[in-house]
Structures are given as C-alpha cells and as structure tokens.
C-alpha cells in the first residue's frame, strides 16, 4: 500500500506540473487610451480593439515559447487629460499588478508627459497612434517606441518625392494646432537639409483665404498642406475661387482618401463639384497602413488576409475602420515577442545561476526590454517592423486624385530610401508642374547693327581728327596755324580722339565680352572720356582765357604772348583728372553690376516670364564719384562758356579762332546738359542710352573740330599768299568802315570830311591790330619789304616823268622827297607807327593848324592843285594800289569841288602805313 501511495503522489506532482505548463504565464501590460470617442478622431480605442483581440487570438495559437505566455492588457481611460492620465498611471503602479510595459497613447500631450517619467519606473512604452515628431527626441524620451511612423518619417519621404520631380521651391499652409505646427517645423528642417527653398509659410485658424492668396501672390506653385479634414472644404473653396489649381499648381495633402470630405460644403460658397475640380491632380502623402506586398508575416497571414478578418470583426460590432488598426495589431506582436524573450532570458538566468534564490531587478528587466525592442525585426501586416532610435522604419505611400478617385502612384521605403512607382502620375501636358514661374533672363544688349553704325561714324570721326592733325603739322608755318596756338590745337584733337574711342567701350556688354573684360572696359571708357573732355575743353578754356586776358590788358604797346601759361593751365586740369581717376581705381573701382527691370510675361502665353536685365559699370559710392566728376567738368564747361560769352565781341588776329571756340562751347554745353537729362530718363533702354551718349560725344567733338579747324582750312585753301590775305582783310575792313561812315552823300566836300574821320578811326584800328600782330613770321616781313622797295622804284620813275612834264619842278621835288621819306620810314615798323601817330594828330587839328599850311602858297592855287591832281591821282590810285593788294578807287570828278588840298599826301601815308 505504501508503494502505491508514493507512486500516486509522484504522478500527481508531474501531472500538476504538466497542468501548470499548459496554463500560459500572464504578462501584465498597461493600456492607456481614451475610452470615450472624439468627434475629430473618432473612437480610436473601440476601432482598434478588434485588431488587438485578433492579435491575442493569433498569439494563443502560436507554439512555444510564445504560446507559453499570455498578454494581459489592463485598459485605463486617459480621457486625453494630463492629470487624469497621470493619476490612472500611478494608481496602477501602486495598486498592482505592476505592468511590464505600457501600450497605447493617442494624445500627444498625455503621451509626452508619461514618456518622460518612464525611465524612472524602468518601464517602456509602445504607441501605435501618436505621430508627433517631438516624441522622436531620444534624449527626452529614451523609453518611448512606436509602431506607427511619425510625421517626420512622412516628411523624409516627402522631401525624397520633391527631389524626384525636381521641385526646389515650395510653400506650406498650416492649421494653427500643436500637432500640425510641429509637423511643419520638422518639415522645414528637412527642407533646409535637402536645399529646397521654403518660399512662404502661412498658417490659419478658421479663415484660410487670405493665406491662400498670399501663397499665390508670392508665386508658390507647390503647396504642402497640414490641416484637419474638417477644414479641407473651406481651403479648397478658396483655392477654386483664386484659380490656384490645374497645370500651374500642385497641392500635397494629408491622406483623406477614406472619406468623401468634399461633400461637406455647408460652411462654404462652393459646390462639391467645385471642390472636386480644385483637388483634381492633388497628391496625398501618408504612412502605409497595410502593406501592399502579398507576403505572409509573423502571424502566418498576409496583410490582405488580416484585413479581411479585421473587417469581419469590426463589422460585427458595427465599428468604423481606423487607420491605426494595423499598427495596433503589429504592436501587440511586438510586445509579445519582447516580453517572451525577456522572460525566457530571466528564466534561463534563474535556472543556471550559481547563486541560490537568484532574482532579476526591475532595472535589469527594463534594460532587457529596451535591448529587445532595438532588436525587433519581422514582417507584419504594416510592412517591415523594426526600430531605429525608437522610430519605426516606415513605408509611405503617395496617392493622386484622378477623376475624383485616389490612385496610388508611388511608395517610399525608408530602408532603401527609394521611391517605387505603383501607377503613372498624371500631369497636364505630360510635364511635371513647375515649382515657380520660370523667369528667363533676357539681356538688353546693344544692337549689333546700331553698334556697327556707331562704330563706323566713330572711325570716321577719329580719321577726320587724325587728318586735321596731319594737316595742322603740315602747315605749321602758315600764319593761320601758327597764330592759333598749334599745341592747343593738338590737345583739342587728342581730346576728341580719346572721346571718340570711349564709344567703342561704352557699347560693349556681356553678349560680346566676358565679365572680366567688361570690368576692364568700365575703367577704360571713363578714363578715355574724362581725359578727352578735359584735354579738349581745357585747351579751349586756355585759349579763351588768353583772349580774355589780352582784351583786359589791351594797350597800344607791343605785347609778346607766350604759350607757357596756357599749357600749364591745361596740365593742371589733366593732373586733377588723373588724380580723380587713380583714386577711383584704387579706392572704389568700377565693377560689373546687373540691373533688372520689370518682369514681362511671355508674348506667346507660355508659363514663364521674361526678366530683362542690363549690365552696368557701378561701384559702392557711385553717386559720390559721379558728383565729383560732374562738378569738376561742370565748372570747367561753365567757365569756358562764361569766358566765351565775355569775349564774343573781340576779333584778335593773334588768336584768330576765338569765334570758332565760342560757337563750339555754346553748342557743346547745351548738348551735354540735354544729353545727361535724357540719359537719366531712358535708364531702362540701353540702346537709347547708347544712342544718346554717342550723339552727345560725336556732336561735341565734331562741332569743336569744325569750328576750330574749318576756318583755317578755308583760309589756307583760298590762296597761297598769306600776306595778300592779311592785307586784303584789313583794307577791306577799312574800306567798308569808310563807306559806312560816308553814307549816301554825293557831295565831294562832305565826302572828304567823312573820309578824314573814317580814315582816322580805321588808322587807329589798324595801328592797334599791327601793334598786337608784331610776331608775324619774319619771312612775311622780308617779303613785304622787298615788295615795298620795288614799289619805291616805280614811284621814283613816275615822279621823274612828272618833273619832265610839269613846269612846277619845285612842287614835284617836294612831293617826291615826301614820298621818298615815307618809303624810307616804311622800312622800319616803329618809324611807320610814329608817322601814323603824326598823321592821326594832324587829322584831329583844325584847318588853320600848321599841318594844313604849305610854304609855297603861290603854287597851291586852285589851278595848280587841279593840274597836279589830274596827273598824280590816276598814277597813285590805278597803278600803285592794285600792285600792293589795295582797293580800287575812282578819281574825283572835279578838283575844284574839294578844298582839302592835303588829301593826297594823307591818303598815301595811310596806305603805305597799312603795308
């Protein structure tokens, strides 16, 4: 009996152990979820509960070791309230049973508070419904994991999608809620890393139309939206009215494919058809709730088979489907695998430990759970389940609204970082939407035809200037050239050539030369134009200043004029110019800058605009330097203009081109002023500006060269004898003044009186001109003296013939000796001047003066005078005057009509002096 009793006891023990082995070991898990429903989210707890039950059922059918353990969920209502959630958590901790893990969490605020305190309790939380990117911070939440991918994972996929289609400029439209704001901030960081421009960030609370309009005004073509589905109808009603849809715009939205939200148009002034029109072609990006791959996962079922079972269970309870049910299912499997592995590890250590009564602390258990979570790797109904730094490695799908239906087009895998095409994406005109209004730069360059014409005119101007220089050098000994300061003329030509040359550099831009060459041309053009202007107008200023000084200090005495002062004056101007240019080049050199003008739409209606631009030469302090140059050049031009105006009535043979200088200055100054104003008005038209600048330069240079050198060319080409032209000029002036003074009176007596007065004025004028012109070349003076000697010989012959014919020999001898004395005095210019002064004095004395007395009164009777005049006047007027270049004169009609018996000697003296 005792044997059978002992055998029965042994069998009962092993049977008890077997029975205990058949009973699964319960593993407590705290499930914190809002039990009541939320109008915005729905009752997520009730909707995912069939998935959790299905997972527990599938786990119970698994072999050992999973079958040896049973997850025991203790559901606690958080009510999405931080205080109530914390109270429920602490009640569970202190009242027991103590959970090994925490499952769930929907509200971001509640979840974040619990996740921060988990490390102190050696607990790990696994969520399947919280997607806030802030919970991905492992420093703050080291014990937090989730099977649902965060919005950050969606943002990574979204950036990859943007790069796939070359979109580099986007905008965001965000609802002012904490969840959406966090998602938008995370997206901004990812966009910055990917070098994608976030052109505009707009957020709204209830009225989105103003934000949508700002996006359109800022030319945002790709819009990423973050707002709740309840506001989607309002947003796209605004989109419809602002025409921000179609070919030019691409909207990227959250996943709202599970409901017909476009029919909720009660709070809008749009119809469902209008909203469908606005969302046509828009793209939604969201996590993949169920894997599309037909692969049997850890439960032995494909995602599609699981989906059918879930739908059957929820439909029996009359529940809607939740997008998180698959993540809750996989989350249940994750907890089961992790806790099973940890429990097996604990049992193994307790069994094989060398220490008796070996136990594992809660801290060690918590650490083993963390390690097990990091090592999770299996294929579930939502795809590949694994964690990287606590975040689920996700798959993101992209769908497009095509003909009112959501069609999957792309799928992103975070493991491979690749986009997999599911179906073709539809774009209007078979081209991706442009991320902005493409702006095509269009250079406003100088027309090549215009540049060619201007270049030809400029070459002609330079050739003309060089020809004038050659002409001036060739005839440098001619009085018309030598008396007009040849060095100053050469400076004027040099200034014109430099000014002409600057035109070639002004017409260059980026269409003809590189940027480096363009910057060099900037310095060259301002240097040529500045130095050329200073050389030309500085020389004219010096010549005009010389005339002004000569007029101010005018006297009857001989003056010797030198070029040293005027040359030094021009050198001073050029030195100032060079100083300004050197300072400009060293301190603030001219650089190539681009001036952009108003954007123009495409004339053919294409989806791009044209950005006209032109290249300019500018520097940092452009206004200061231009003011310095304008003030300096303006003072020079105004001074030249003033001096030219004050000397407008002067006629100085020694500087015989003063009149041409005045004309050129009076022409150049208004042209420059008008050209400067016109240049400022036409800043957006480079061709017009180029025409204005070249017209100003060519006009000023051409007028200056013509006014200065054209009279010289005419004088030189009129005749080879400069002495003839000089005498012709003075005697013609004297004759015209004599006729003007005499008037129309035919009375011989009145004519002789006017003749005396006019002759006296002309003698004075001629004497002044001769006193100023004492530096006529010596060759001309020698030529005149030789000609005078020849005329003296002829006069002696004529006098001899008169002596033979006339009985009044003494009278002829007196006349002849007077003529010889006059001719001898003509050999010396100073003696001639004294004679002129004497005769001028005699003209001013009354008739009773000694000048009118004749020692031979008996021979000066009217009969004798008439006889002498009839013989001598024809000889003097018709033979003597034409031979020396004088004017023609007619003899008096009657000798008795005049009582001035000393007329012939006075006239003869004047003529000889004029020689």
C-alpha positions, 0 to 999 in steps of 0.5 A: 500500500505504501508503494502505491501511495508514493507512486500516486503522489509522484504522478500527481506532482508531474501531472500538476506540473504538466497542468501548470505548463499548459496554463500560459504565464500572464504578462501584465501590460498597461493600456492607456487610451481614451475610452470615450470617442472624439468627434475629430478622431473618432473612437480610436480605442473601440476601432482598434480593439478588434485588431488587438483581440485578433492579435491575442487570438493569433498569439494563443495559437502560436507554439512555444515559447510564445504560446507559453505566455499570455498578454494581459492588457489592463485598459485605463481611460486617459480621457486625453487629460494630463492629470487624469492620465497621470493619476490612472498611471500611478494608481496602477503602479501602486495598486498592482499588478505592476505592468511590464510595459505600457501600450497605447497613447493617442494624445500627444500631450498625455503621451509626452508627459508619461514618456518622460517619467518612464525611465524612472519606473524602468518601464517602456512604452509602445504607441501605435497612434501618436505621430508627433515628431517631438516624441522622436527626441531620444534624449527626452524620451529614451523609453518611448517606441512606436509602431506607427511612423511619425510625421517626420518619417512622412516628411523624409519621404516627402522631401525624397518625392520633391527631389524626384520631380525636381521641385526646389521651391515650395510653400506650406499652409498650416492649421494653427494646432500643436500637432500640425505646427510641429509637423511643419517645423520638422518639415522645414528642417528637412527642407533646409537639409535637402536645399529646397527653398521654403518660399512662404509659410502661412498658417490659419485658424478658421479663415484660410483665404487670405493665406491662400492668396498670399501663397499665390501672390508670392508665386508658390506653385507647390503647396504642402498642406497640414490641416484637419479634414474638417477644414479641407472644404473651406481651403479648397473653396478658396483655392477654386475661387483664386484659380490656384489649381490645374497645370500651374499648381500642385497641392500635397495633402494629408491622406483623406482618401477614406472619406468623401470630405468634399461633400461637406460644403455647408460652411462654404460658397462652393459646390462639391463639384467645385471642390472636386475640380480644385483637388483634381491632380492633388497628391496625398502623402501618408504612412502605409497602413497595410502593406501592399506586398502579398507576403505572409508575416509573423502571424502566418497571414498576409496583410490582405488576409488580416484585413479581411478578418479585421473587417469581419470583426469590426463589422460585427460590432458595427465599428468604423475602420481606423487607420491605426488598426494595423499598427495596433495589431503589429504592436501587440506582436511586438510586445509579445515577442519582447516580453517572451524573450525577456522572460525566457532570458530571466528564466534561463538566468534563474535556472543556471545561476550559481547563486541560490534564490537568484532574482532579476531587478526591475532595472535589469528587466527594463534594460532587457526590454529596451535591448529587445525592442532595438532588436525587433525585426519581422514582417507584419501586416504594416510592412517591415517592423523594426526600430531605429532610435525608437522610430519605426522604419516606415513605408509611405505611400503617395496617392493622386486624385484622378477623376475624383478617385485616389490612385496610388502612384508611388511608395517610399521605403525608408530602408532603401530610401527609394521611391517605387512607382505603383501607377503613372502620375498624371500631369497636364501636358505630360510635364511635371508642374513647375515649382515657380514661374520660370523667369528667363533672363533676357539681356538688353544688349546693344544692337549689333547693327546700331553698334556697327553704325556707331562704330563706323561714324566713330572711325570716321570721326577719329580719321577726320581728327587724325587728318586735321592733325596731319594737316595742322603739322603740315602747315605749321608755318602758315600764319593761320596755324601758327597764330592759333596756338598749334599745341592747343590745337593738338590737345583739342584733337587728342581730346576728341580722339580719346572721346571718340574711342570711349564709344567703342567701350561704352557699347560693349556688354556681356553678349560680346565680352566676358565679365572680366573684360567688361570690368576692364572696359568700365575703367577704360571708357571713363578714363578715355572720356574724362581725359578727352573732355578735359584735354579738349575743353581745357585747351579751349578754356586756355585759349579763351582765357588768353583772349580774355586776358589780352582784351583786359590788358589791351594797350597800344604797346607791343605785347609778346604772348607766350604759350607757357601759361596756357599749357600749364593751365591745361596740365593742371586740369589733366593732373586733377583728372588723373588724380580723380581717376587713380583714386577711383581705381584704387579706392572704389573701382568700377565693377560689373553690376546687373540691373533688372527691370520689370518682369514681362510675361511671355508674348506667346502665353507660355508659363514663364516670364521674361526678366530683362536685365542690363549690365552696368559699370557701378561701384559702392559710392557711385553717386559720390564719384559721379558728383565729383566728376560732374562738378569738376567738368561742370565748372570747367564747361561753365567757365569756358562758356562764361569766358566765351560769352565775355569775349564774343565781341573781340576779333584778335588776329593773334588768336584768330579762332576765338569765334570758332571756340565760342560757337563750339562751347555754346553748342557743346554745353547745351548738348551735354546738359540735354544729353545727361537729362535724357540719359537719366530718363531712358535708364531702362533702354540701353540702346537709347542710352547708347544712342544718346551718349554717342550723339552727345560725344560725336556732336561735341567733338565734331562741332569743336573740330569744325569750328576750330579747324574749318576756318583755317582750312578755308583760309589756307585753301583760298590762296597761297599768299598769306600776306595778300590775305592779311592785307586784303582783310584789313583794307577791306575792313577799312574800306567798308568802315569808310563807306559806312561812315560816308553814307549816301552823300554825293557831295565831294566836300562832305565826302572828304570830311567823312573820309578824314574821320573814317580814315582816322578811326580805321588808322587807329584800328589798324595801328592797334591790330599791327601793334598786337600782330608784331610776331608775324613770321619774319619771312612775311616781313622780308617779303613785304619789304622787298615788295615795298622797295620795288614799289619805291622804284616805280614811284621814283620813275613816275615822279621823274616823268612828272618833273619832265612834264610839269613846269612846277619842278619845285612842287614835284621835288617836294612831293617826291622827297615826301614820298621818298621819306615815307618809303624810307620810314616804311622800312622800319615798323616803329618809324611807320607807327610814329608817322601814323601817330603824326598823321592821326594828330594832324587829322584831329587839328583844325584847318588853320593848324600848321599841318594844313599850311604849305610854304609855297602858297603861290603854287597851291592855287586852285589851278595848280592843285587841279593840274597836279591832281589830274596827273598824280591821282590816276598814277597813285590810285590805278597803278600803285594800289592794285600792285600792293593788294589795295582797293580800287578807287575812282578819281574825283570828278572835279578838283575844284569841288574839294578844298582839302588840298592835303588829301593826297599826301594823307591818303598815301601815308595811310596806305603805305602805313597799312603795308 
